Amino acid sequence: MSRHPAARVLGALLLLALLGAALLRGVTFRAEMSDLLPPGSTPGAEFLLRELRSGAATTLLLAGIEGAPEPELARLSRAVADGLRASGRFAFVGNGVQDLDEAERDLLFRYRYLLSPATSPALFEAPALRDKMVALLDGLRSAASPLLARFGFADPAGAFFALLGAWMGESHVALREGVWFAEGAAAPRALIIARAKASGTDLDAQAATVGAFHEAYEAAKPAEGARLLVSGPGVFSTAAAAAVRADVQMISVLSGLLIAAFLWWRYRSLLMLAAVAVPLLAGTLAGTLAVALAFGAVNGAAFGFGMTMLGIIADYPVLLVTQRRPGERLEETARRLWPTLRLAAAAATLGLSAMLASGFPLLAQLGLFGAAGLLTGVAVTRWGLPWLLPGQAIGPRPLPLPLARALAGLRGARWPLLALPLAALALLATGGPRWNQDLNRLSPVPQAQRDLDAELRRQLGAPDVGTLIALGGEDAESVLRAAERVGAALGPLVAQGAIGGFDSPARTLPSAATQRARQGMLPDAEALRARVATAAAGLPFRANAFDRFVAGVAESRALPPLTPAGLAEAPALSARLALLLSERGGTWQGLVVPSGVRDMPALRKAVDGLGDPGILLVAVKAETEGVVAATTAQALRWAALGGLGVLVLLAAVLGRQRGGAMAGLRAALRTATPIGGALLVTLALLNLGGQLLTPFHLVALLLSAGVGMDYALFLGSAAPAIPGDAAAEAERTLGSVLNCTVTTLLTFGLLAFCGTPVLRGIGLTVALGVAAAFTLALALAPRLRTHP
């Protein structure tokens, strides 16, 4: 390699770029927002988090079209639904009664008496049949005449229409213009529901299914004013991933430009910019490789934010280059600063390592990314930069005089320490830090989008799960029987008003045992023919008008029970059932979803009264809050252990340097004071600003503590009396720490303006913590007293 410093640095950057390109080709990146979720600590929490990650409900998409007259909305609904079906990306698309194709309708009609909840012996008695026949006569004179002419004579008992009515559940849809419209809405809104074929964990495929909605809508050439509304887990995860990616990209570019501009202003050297980039790039590659080896894949959010977090590596070359004494080789500077640099990096790494045991997969990746990156960055600074810049003199410009005087006045001043008791009083007065226990607050999805999702779910009758009952079994039959037992227990609660209703897989597909029992209720052909004749006496029907009815009942008596496998050729029916009944890993699970729960104790008592350990009541809000609370407590414990480990490390190292354990402990406490004080001030300001803390705020606190460690160690290292020109060295130290503070603020201060709540909270916390740590470290630094 060339002996010229610029050529060496550029060669190192080129080598790192080539290594990075090779590494990125070999590393698997994933974009699953489920990495934000901690593991469950109870059976209910484990089930719930598994469903949130990969349950059938994650493939559901809901859509509304509004802003135009009903005929235009109906046309758009049909065109969009046809486009979605043609795309091949959806297992089911529903927008009205025509959702069942001819084959599915025939299958459903064939099994009507085995599937319908209306099937009972009384249904086939002559009095009941006569009432139905009279109603059929009235219907034949109405607009429903074509439908009744097709199905009414083959099923005067009405089992088929009762089955369709049971399937409508709690939906608020009305069939107009041949498609679904929201019933009772202030303005017309056509409704569509679809289930994607792709797994809910495949973000790329989910993004494609959401895109298919918009492509189909645009292809339908909507009238002016019409608009498409799409919601569902796929929309949420796609929007969340896009929001995080956009924020990280924006911050990476903008902060990089601002830091480059600041360093150029301070050093007027392109070589300095390149020198800062070398350990930063090396740290990024090391962090990526460590996460890929440990976790098998790198979450895109962890990679993006990890690169931003590793911006603090820029502190190391800034400290090294800025504190070089006149006439001193950079190798000599590195050797002189190495004990302090090594201690600062080790302490910061120890603090970040606590994130590995936080319980959040994303935090664990961030902790490993940061720890590996920091150690690599400081090593490259120590041994790489002195070789790349052996005798190069790169010095900063003098600080503006007003700023230099202000910093000199702040050094050793004690009045900033008043912030500590004030912060403590503020925390006491406000009840201490308030921790968030709502997973929704971690999502970048706007509240307006979540409100739309709830509205569309209510209108379509799709599960808006606040409470669910999980069922497990070795086969589908055992799960369906359990669902029927649960349904029998919930029926009285519906009558009492304790719950508004419930959805169940047994409503779509009763168990084989129930189907056989309903077959046993069907009369034989001879008995039914006699009852039909009695019921039709005096009514204007032909003698053979109901022959198809008699034949259909006879056929139903001999049908084999319908099973999930029998629905394989019925995509609409299968898609509906798959939301509530599915096979995973050789076992089956089902969901009964109560709605309008008004009396949770009564619901819990009814479920517990079944005495079946395979039936589990899951209160979603309580379980998720419990998961977040438990994981937060775990993260706090590990963070406290990490902080204690940092204090022990400081005491041990400083004790060796200062000749005794007590001296080391005093020095460690003095070094830790500005860091602990900065954390106290930051928590107080966040609390006063109404911020609810999450484990990601804890990450930010650990990060700001690691950065503050640099400030405390370097600013606190000066002796109380500084002879001769050593005051200039103290000025260089202060200038280098100030440069580090500004570059950190330029990175994390921008994060505070992100749209993603997690990134915004981290940015605000680090910015406050770094500013407070610098101020307190400078206030606690020894005053400079020069001697002639």
Secondary structure, DSSP 8 states (H G I E B T S, - for coil): --SSHHHHHHHHHHHHHHHHHHHHHHS-EE--GGGGS---SSHHHHHHHHHHHH-GGGGEEEEEEESS-HHHHHHHHHHHHHHHHHHT-EEEEESSGGGS-HHHHHHHHHTHHHH-TT--GGGGSHHHHHHHHHHHHHHHTSTTHHHHHHHTTT-TT-HHHHHHHHHHTT--EEEETTEEEETT-SS-EEEEEEEESS-TT-HHHHHHHHHHHHHHHHHT---TT-EEEEESHHHHHHHHHHHHHHHHHHHHHHHHHHHHHHHHHHH--HHHHHHHHHHHHHHHHHHHHHHHHHHSSEEHHHHHHHHHHGGGGGHHHHHHHHT--TT--HHHHHHHHHHHHHHHHHHHHHHHHGGGGSS-HHHHHHHHHHHHHHHHHHHIIIIIHHHHSSS---------HHHHHHHHHHTT-SGGGGHHHHHHHHHHHTTS--B---GGGG--S-HHHHHHHHHHHHHHT----SEEEEEEESSHHHHHHHHHHHHHHHHHHHHHTSSSEEE-HHHHS--HHHHHHHHHHS--HHHHHHHHHHHHTTSS--TTTTHHHHHHHHHHHH-----GGGGTT-HHHHHHHHTTEEEETTEEEEEEEEES---HHHHHHHHHTT--TTEEEEEHHHHHHHHHHHHHHHHHHHHHHHHHHHHHHHHHHHHHHHTSHHHHHHHHHHHHHHHHHHHHHHHHHHHHTT--B-HHHHHHHHHHHHHHHHHHHHHTTS-SS--TTHHHHHHHHHHHHHHHHHHHHHHHHHHTT-SSHHHHHHHHHHHHHHHHHHHHHHHHS-------
